[in-house]
Amino acid sequence: MEKRTLLIPVENLHSQHNFILLGTSDQVNIIAFKTKHKENFVPMLRDNLNDLRQLAETESIRQKISFVEETLKDANTHKWQKSPEQRLLDAAMNQARQAGMYMTYPLTRENTIYTVRTA
């Protein structure tokens, strides 16, 4: 079974957090980050992980930590990174629009990170 994730920049993200799971399209989890540059994804995840580790340990916090650690691992491991098809980028843009978020730039292979890992 494959685990597929697309990390996208959404500068005007409507969330109190730096990133959110926008949803799933074509069995791909789409995670939107409050930034315009993909280079910020990993530092944002690391900051979030540090913040989570400061909180009281609950099942919910453990799940969030696990999710962030897994996403960080995938984003940092180039062997899992692939080039997303245009239809996936279009679907992600549509997910963002449906959530009321509009970007002044298109989603491209250059400003996203797409990971495919065999679970």
MOQUIRA-V696699 format. One record per backbone hydrogen bond with DSSP energy under -1.0 kcal/mol. CO is the residue of the C=O (numbers start at 1). NH is the residue of the N-H. Records with the same first field share a line. If there is no record, write none. Layout:
BEGIN
CO->NH  NH
END
This chain:
BEGIN
1->119
3->117
4->29
5->115
6->31
7->113
8->33
10->13
13->15
18->34
20->32
23->30
25->28
28->25
29->6
30->22  23
31->8
32->20
33->10  35
37->40
38->41
40->44
41->45
42->46
43->47
44->48
45->49
46->50
47->51
48->52
49->53
52->55
58->62
59->63
60->64
61->65
62->66
63->67
64->68
65->69
66->70
67->71
68->72
69->73
70->74
71->75
72->76
73->77
77->80
80->116
85->89
86->90
87->91
88->92
89->93
90->94
91->95
92->96
93->97
94->98
95->99
96->101
97->100
113->7
114->82
115->5
117->3
END
